[in-house]
């Protein structure tokens, strides 16, 4: 009986954690999309339709230097690792898989033809 109760409570915990993190993920995405929509609306209204941003005087950017510091060595290692993973994924996405498949297919056909011709010459 205790195993069923523990299993049930474990399932409740897993489901509630999954629901909580899904809600947080949706909230984060909602904030990002909302910000992008506001920015796009500003660009459309003030740059494309009315040119009011072009008439405003440009404000010089601050020349203050800001320094960010990592909380720990582990965080720095995680950031380096994540950067390497992102670089690898971008490289994989940059491959033209269709052309790669055609090239591999052509090379395999050439190899098969060579093997078939060498086998037929031996007989």
C-alpha positions in Angstrom: 0.0 0.0 0.0 2.9 2.4 0.8 4.4 1.8 -2.6 1.2 3.0 -4.3 1.0 6.1 -2.2 4.7 6.9 -2.9 4.1 6.3 -6.6 1.0 8.5 -6.6 2.8 11.3 -4.8 5.8 11.0 -7.1 3.5 11.3 -10.1 1.8 14.4 -8.6 5.2 15.9 -7.9 6.5 15.2 -11.4 3.3 16.5 -13.0 3.2 19.7 -10.9 6.9 20.4 -11.6 6.3 19.9 -15.3 3.3 22.1 -15.3 5.1 24.8 -13.3 8.1 24.9 -15.6 5.9 24.8 -18.7 4.0 27.8 -17.3 7.3 29.7 -16.6 8.5 28.9 -20.1 5.3 30.2 -21.6 5.5 33.3 -19.5 9.1 33.9 -20.6 8.1 33.5 -24.3 5.1 35.7 -23.8 7.3 38.5 -22.5 9.8 38.1 -25.3 7.0 38.2 -28.0 5.4 41.1 -26.3 8.6 43.1 -26.3 9.2 42.2 -30.0 5.7 43.3 -30.9 6.2 46.6 -29.1 9.5 47.2 -30.8 8.1 46.4 -34.2 5.1 48.6 -33.6 7.4 51.5 -32.6 9.5 51.0 -35.8 6.5 50.9 -38.0 4.8 53.9 -36.5 7.9 56.1 -35.9 10.2 55.1 -38.8 8.2 53.7 -41.6 4.9 55.7 -41.5 5.9 59.0 -40.0 9.7 59.5 -39.9 9.5 61.0 -36.4 12.6 59.2 -35.3 14.7 60.7 -38.1 13.7 64.2 -37.0 14.8 63.7 -33.4 18.3 64.7 -32.5 20.6 61.7 -31.9 21.6 61.2 -28.3 25.2 60.2 -27.9 25.8 56.9 -26.3 27.4 56.7 -22.9 31.1 56.3 -22.8 31.1 54.6 -19.4 32.8 51.2 -19.3 30.8 48.5 -17.5 32.4 45.4 -16.3 30.5 42.2 -15.7 31.9 39.6 -13.5 31.0 35.9 -13.3 29.7 34.7 -9.9 32.0 31.6 -10.1 34.5 29.6 -12.1 31.8 27.0 -12.8 29.5 29.6 -14.4 32.4 30.7 -16.7 32.9 27.0 -17.7 29.2 26.6 -18.4 29.2 29.7 -20.6 32.2 28.5 -22.6 30.6 25.1 -23.0 27.3 26.7 -24.1 29.2 28.8 -26.6 30.9 25.8 -28.1 27.6 23.9 -28.3 26.0 26.9 -30.1 28.9 27.1 -32.5 28.6 23.4 -33.3 24.8 23.6 -33.8 25.2 26.6 -36.1 27.8 24.6 -38.1 25.4 21.6 -38.4 22.6 24.0 -39.5 24.9 25.6 -42.1 25.4 22.3 -43.9 23.4 22.0 -47.2 22.1 18.5 -46.4 20.5 18.1 -49.8 23.7 18.8 -51.7 25.6 16.6 -49.2 23.2 13.7 -49.9 23.6 14.1 -53.6 27.4 14.1 -53.3 27.4 11.0 -51.0 25.0 9.2 -53.4 27.2 10.0 -56.4 30.3 8.8 -54.6 28.6 5.6 -53.5 27.3 4.9 -57.0 30.9 5.4 -58.4 32.3 3.0 -55.7 29.6 0.4 -56.5 30.3 0.7 -60.2 34.0 0.2 -59.5 33.4 -2.8 -57.3 31.0 -4.3 -59.8 33.4 -3.9 -62.7 36.3 -5.3 -60.7 34.2 -8.4 -59.8 33.0 -8.9 -63.4 36.6 -8.7 -64.7 37.8 -11.4 -62.3 35.3 -14.0 -63.6 
